Amino acid sequence: MEVHDLGNITTSLLSYFIHPLLWIVLITTVLVGIIRVRKERQFFNTRLYPATLESTRLLLIGLVLGLIVSAMTWYTGVIVDVSWLLLFNIVSVVLFATLGYRGLTASYTLALTTLGLIGINLLLLIKPEDSITAVFSTQLIMQPNILIGLSILLAVGLFIEGFLLYLFSRKPLQPELIKIRRGTIKGQFKYRGAFLLPVFMLFPVAKDGFFSTSEWWPIFSVGKMEFLPLFVPLVIGTRVIVRSQLPKRLLKKRMFAIITLAVIVTLLTVVTYFYNWFTLMPFVMALLGHIAIDIYFWVVDEPDTERYHQTSKGVCVIGTREDTASRKMGILPGELITSCNGNPVKNRQELYDALNINRAYVKLTVCDEFNEPRFVETALFETDSFELGLLFIEESVVEEMKDSVES
């Protein structure tokens, strides 16, 4: 066994773990879970979900999805080279540093990497390459069959983003309190997370290239070309902030929009199979389509509303905890509790005083988003929370946050 062969084996085995993007996203996701729990305890005196929620989703679900995607890439023959992989890591890290999880959608990472690499190589046709651009010099990316394979991976990445939004909608309660103009405190919901997919890809082997033939690692031959199989970390993430709408409703709308975009990209990919001059359209459509979706939902979710604000009309509900009396009564985020057991309530203390009137039964008057009142009621048991599992803006938290604004 030669030293060169040992180097190839080591590179192959450790290639998945040497990507900086993997460790940056992993460490950040662990910290996101810890910070979320800390804020939940600060704002609502309780933990809604464990701190491992985000990291479990990132690793375990990401592993399962990665195996599924790897089977698809193996079947379709997705081929990339070192120049694409290097640019992909650079683009992903820059987007994650500037846009957070929102920048980890496949529409941005995969599309910008592929379009950027094509642009660099077109530029090299009219401008002599230097030491920097030479790293990204490749003829592989200009081949239609390679672009078709990458557009398939792009479409799959969008479907996975839609699945991530579906998981968000299954646990739609991730509230926080924020300071807005003039020191006013309001509630909002922030969802952010990602999947870390170990995706199987084929890299071309060349005699004098980055990867060279090794008898100690499997090499696949397709025609006159040889390929080295490697696992590459593909991170698919998103971030959604809900400022005035029902979280579950907005998440489902966004999920439908992303899946629709994925279907369009898939159809364009089918067209490119027959018309090679169409090969860039899936990437352009994914990029522009996702930007349009981001802008649309930011505009539609108007923040300047009374929803999730503290008000004198009643007790504003930010959310309800799972398996509690308030969740069973169907109380939704943003609704106002105006009376409890026949007594008008305007703040937390008045609500608790009214609950003490009858600890075995509770009847609430709740106003929905259209200011239409309805009555909800339920029996209370010893195991039920005294607070009914309600989450709302605490007066003490408001004063603390206002003091921080003034200081």
C-alpha positions in Angstrom: 0.0 0.0 0.0 1.5 3.3 -1.0 1.3 6.5 0.9 -0.7 8.1 -1.9 -3.3 5.3 -1.6 -3.6 5.8 2.1 -4.2 9.5 1.5 -7.1 8.7 -0.8 -8.6 6.3 1.7 -8.3 8.9 4.5 -9.8 11.6 2.3 -12.7 9.4 1.3 -13.6 8.4 4.9 -13.2 11.8 6.5 -14.6 13.9 3.6 -18.0 14.1 5.3 -16.6 15.5 8.5 -14.1 18.0 7.2 -16.7 20.4 5.7 -16.8 23.6 7.8 -20.5 24.0 7.0 -21.3 20.8 8.9 -19.8 22.0 12.2 -21.0 25.6 11.9 -24.6 24.5 11.4 -24.4 21.7 14.1 -22.9 24.0 16.8 -25.3 26.8 15.9 -28.4 24.5 16.0 -27.4 23.3 19.5 -27.1 26.9 20.7 -30.4 27.8 19.1 -32.2 25.1 21.2 -30.5 26.3 24.4 -31.3 29.9 23.8 -34.9 29.1 22.8 -35.5 27.3 26.1 -33.9 30.1 28.1 -36.2 32.7 26.4 -39.3 30.5 27.0 -38.5 30.4 30.7 -37.8 34.1 30.8 -41.0 35.1 29.0 -43.5 32.5 30.0 -41.9 30.8 33.1 -42.0 27.4 31.4 -40.2 25.3 28.8 -42.4 24.4 25.8 -40.1 21.9 24.0 -36.8 20.3 25.0 -33.6 22.0 23.9 -32.7 19.0 21.8 -35.7 19.5 19.5 -33.7 21.4 16.8 -30.6 19.2 17.0 -32.7 15.9 16.9 -34.4 17.1 13.8 -31.1 18.2 12.2 -29.3 14.9 12.7 -31.8 12.0 13.0 -34.5 13.1 10.5 -31.7 14.5 8.3 -29.9 11.1 8.3 -33.1 9.3 7.1 -33.7 11.9 4.4 -30.1 11.8 3.4 -30.2 8.1 2.8 -33.4 8.5 0.6 -31.8 11.4 -1.3 -28.6 9.3 -1.7 -30.6 6.5 -3.3 -32.1 9.1 -5.8 -28.7 10.6 -6.6 -27.2 7.2 -7.2 -30.1 6.3 -9.5 -30.0 9.6 -11.4 -26.2 9.8 -11.4 -25.7 13.3 -9.9 -22.1 14.2 -10.6 -20.1 17.1 -9.3 -16.4 18.0 -9.0 -14.2 19.7 -6.4 -14.8 23.2 -7.9 -18.6 22.9 -7.4 -18.2 21.5 -3.9 -15.8 24.2 -2.9 -18.1 27.0 -4.2 -21.1 25.3 -2.6 -19.5 25.4 0.9 -18.4 29.0 0.4 -21.9 30.1 -0.7 -23.6 28.1 2.1 -21.4 29.5 4.8 -21.8 33.1 3.5 -25.6 32.8 3.2 -25.9 31.2 6.7 -23.7 34.0 8.2 -25.8 36.7 6.6 -29.4 35.3 6.4 -29.3 32.6 9.0 -31.4 29.4 8.4 -33.4 31.3 5.7 -30.2 31.3 3.6 -29.9 27.5 3.7 -32.8 26.8 1.3 -31.8 24.8 -1.8 -33.2 27.6 -3.9 -30.3 29.8 -2.7 -27.4 27.4 -2.0 -27.8 25.0 -4.9 -29.0 27.5 -7.4 -26.5 30.2 -6.6 -23.6 27.7 -6.6 -24.5 26.3 -10.0 -25.3 29.6 -11.6 -22.2 31.2 -10.1 -19.9 28.4 -11.3 -21.3 28.7 -14.8 -20.8 32.4 -14.7 -17.2 32.0 -13.5 -16.4 29.6 -16.3 -18.0 31.8 -19.0 -15.9 34.7 -17.7 -12.8 32.5 -18.0 -13.5 32.1 -21.8 -12.8 35.8 -22.3 -10.5 36.5 -19.4 -7.3 34.6 -18.6 -7.6 32.7 -15.4 -5.5 33.6 -12.3 -4.6 31.7 -9.2 -8.1 32.2 -7.7 -10.4 31.6 -10.6 -8.3 28.6 -11.7 -9.7 26.8 -8.6 -13.2 27.0 -10.1 -12.2 26.2 -13.7 -14.2 23.2 -14.9 -15.9 22.0 -18.0 -18.1 19.5 -16.2 -20.7 22.1 -15.1 -21.3 23.1 -18.7 -22.6 19.7 -19.7 -26.4 19.5 -19.9 -26.7 16.0 -18.3 -24.8 17.3 -15.2 -27.1 20.3 -14.9 -30.2 18.0 -15.2 -28.9 15.9 -12.3 -28.3 19.1 -10.2 -31.8 20.4 -11.0 -33.3 17.1 -9.8 -31.4 17.6 -6.6 -32.6 21.2 -6.4 -36.3 20.0 -6.8 -35.8 17.4 -4.1 -34.3 20.0 -1.8 -37.4 22.2 -2.2 -39.7 19.2 -1.4 -37.6 18.6 1.8 -38.0 22.3 2.8 -41.8 21.8 2.4 -41.5 18.8 4.7 -39.6 20.9 7.3 -42.4 23.5 7.2 -44.9 20.6 7.8 -42.9 19.6 10.9 -43.0 23.3 12.1 -46.8 23.3 11.7 -47.1 20.1 13.8 -45.5 22.0 16.7 -46.8 25.5 15.9 -46.0 27.0 19.3 -42.6 28.7 19.4 -43.4 32.2 20.7 -41.2 35.0 21.9 -41.7 38.6 23.0 -40.0 41.5 21.2 -39.7 45.3 21.6 -41.1 47.4 18.8 -41.3 51.2 18.4 -41.8 53.4 21.5 -41.0 50.5 23.8 -44.2 48.6 23.0 -44.0 44.8 23.7 -45.7 42.3 21.5 -45.5 38.6 20.8 -44.4 36.8 17.6 -43.5 33.3 16.6 -40.1 32.3 15.2 -39.4 29.0 13.5 -35.9 28.1 12.4 -34.2 24.8 11.7 -32.5 22.6 9.2 -31.9 19.0 8.1 -28.3 17.8 7.8 -28.3 15.3 4.9 -25.4 13.0 4.2 -25.8 12.8 0.4 -24.0 10.3 -1.8 -22.4 12.0 -4.8 -20.0 10.9 -7.6 -16.7 12.8 -8.2 -14.8 12.3 -11.4 -11.4 10.7 -11.0 -8.5 12.1 -13.1 -4.8 11.0 -13.2 -3.5 14.4 -12.2 -6.7 15.7 -10.5 -7.7 16.2 -6.9 -9.0 12.6 -6.8 -6.9 10.0 -8.4 -7.4 6.2 -8.9 -6.9 4.1 -5.8 -7.2 0.3 -5.7 -8.2 0.6 -2.0 -11.4 2.5 -2.6 -14.3 1.6 -5.0 -14.1 3.3 -8.3 -17.1 3.3 -10.7 -16.6 3.5 -14.4 -19.2 5.0 -16.8 -18.0 4.8 -20.3 -14.4 6.1 -20.4 -14.8 8.1 -17.1 -14.1 6.9 -13.5 -15.9 8.2 -10.5 -15.2 8.2 -6.7 -18.2 7.9 -4.4 -18.3 10.3 -1.5 -20.8 11.5 1.1 -21.3 15.3 1.1 -23.2 17.2 3.9 -26.2 18.9 2.3 -28.0 21.3 4.7 -31.6 22.2 3.9 -33.0 24.9 6.2 -35.5 27.7 6.5 -36.7 30.4 8.9 -40.2 31.8 9.3 -41.3 34.6 11.5 -45.1 35.0 12.2 -46.0 38.5 13.3 -49.7 38.9 13.0 -51.3 35.7 11.6 -52.1 32.3 13.1 -48.9 30.4 13.1 -50.3 27.1 11.9 -52.3 28.8 9.1 -49.3 30.8 7.8 -46.9 27.8 8.0 -49.3 25.7 5.9 -49.7 28.4 3.3 -45.9 28.8 3.0 -45.5 25.0 2.8 -48.0 24.9 -0.1 -46.1 27.7 -1.8 -42.7 25.9 -1.5 -44.1 22.6 -2.7 -45.8 24.4 -5.7 -42.4 25.9 -6.5 -40.8 22.4 -6.2 -43.4 21.0 -8.7 -42.6 23.8 -11.1 -38.9 23.2 -10.9 -39.5 19.4 -11.4 -41.6 20.1 -14.5 -38.9 22.5 -15.9 -36.3 19.7 -15.2 -38.4 17.3 -17.4 -38.5 19.9 -20.1 -34.7 20.3 -20.0 -34.3 16.6 -20.6 -35.7 17.2 -24.1 -34.5 20.7 -24.7 -30.9 21.3 -23.6 -31.0 25.0 -24.1 -33.5 25.1 -21.2 -31.1 23.7 -18.6 -30.6 27.0 -16.6 -34.4 27.6 -16.2 -34.9 25.4 -13.1 -32.2 27.2 -11.2 -33.4 30.6 -12.2 -37.0 29.8 -11.4 -36.1 28.3 -8.0 -34.0 31.4 -7.1 -36.5 34.0 -8.2 -39.5 32.0 -7.1 -38.2 31.7 -3.6 -37.3 35.3 -3.4 -40.9 36.2 -4.4 -42.3 33.8 -1.8 -40.1 35.4 0.9 -41.2 38.9 -0.1 -44.9 37.9 -0.4 -45.2 36.4 3.1 -43.2 39.3 4.7 -45.7 41.8 3.2 -48.8 39.7 3.9 -47.8 39.1 7.6 -48.4 42.8 8.5 -46.8 43.5 11.9 -48.7 46.7 12.6 -51.8 45.0 14.0 -53.2 44.7 17.6 -52.7 40.9 17.5 -50.3 39.6 20.1 -50.2 43.0 21.8 -51.0 43.6 25.4 -54.4 45.3 25.6 -56.9 46.6 28.1 -59.8 44.8 26.3 -58.9 41.4 27.8 -56.1 38.9 28.3 -54.2 38.4 25.0 -53.3 34.7 24.5 -49.9 34.1 22.9 -50.4 30.4 22.9 -51.4 27.3 24.8 -49.2 24.4 26.1 -49.8 20.9 24.8 -52.1 18.5 26.8 -53.6 21.3 28.9 -57.2 22.5 29.5 -56.7 25.6 27.2 -55.5 23.5 24.3 -58.5 21.2 24.8 -60.9 24.2 24.7 -59.4 25.2 21.3 -58.1 28.6 22.3 -55.9 30.0 19.5 -52.9 32.4 19.6 -54.0 36.0 19.3 -57.4 35.5 20.8 -58.7 37.6 23.8 -60.1 36.2 27.0 -62.6 38.8 28.1 -64.4 37.0 30.9 -63.9 34.0 33.2 -66.7 32.3 35.2 -68.9 35.3 34.5 -66.4 37.9 35.6 -64.7 40.4 33.2 -60.9 40.1 33.1 -58.3 42.5 31.7 -55.1 41.1 33.1 -53.5 37.9 34.5 -54.3 38.6 38.1 -58.0 39.2 37.4 -58.1 35.9 35.4 -56.5 34.0 38.3 -58.9 35.5 40.7 -61.9 34.5 38.5 -60.5 30.9 38.2 -60.5 30.6 42.0 -64.2 31.1 42.1 -64.7 27.5 40.8 -61.7 25.2 40.7 -63.7 22.3 39.3 -65.1 24.0 36.3 -64.2 27.0 34.0 -66.2 29.0 31.5 -64.4 31.6 29.3 -65.6 34.2 26.9 -63.1 34.3 24.0 -62.9 36.8 21.1 -61.4 35.5 17.9 -59.4 37.3 15.2 -62.7 38.9 13.9 -63.6 40.1 17.4 -66.5 37.6 17.5 -67.1 36.3 21.0 -67.6 32.6 21.8 -67.9 30.6 24.9 -65.6 27.7 25.8 -65.8 25.6 28.9 -64.3 22.5 30.5 -64.1 20.6 33.7 -60.9 20.9 35.7 -59.1 18.1 37.4 -56.3 18.0 40.1 -53.7 17.2 37.4 -54.7 20.3 35.3 -52.4 23.3 35.5 -53.7 26.2 37.6 -52.9 28.5 34.7 -54.9 26.3 32.3 -51.7 26.0 30.1 -52.2 29.6 28.8 -49.2 31.7 27.6 -49.6 35.5 27.6 -47.6 38.6 28.1 -46.5 38.8 31.7 -46.7 42.3 33.3 -43.4 41.8 35.1 -41.7 40.8 31.8 -43.2 43.9 30.1 -41.8 46.2 32.8 -38.4 44.5 32.6 -38.2 44.8 28.8 -39.4 48.4 28.9 -36.7 49.3 31.5 -34.1 47.8 29.2 -35.4 50.0 26.3 -35.2 53.1 28.4 -31.7 52.3 29.7 
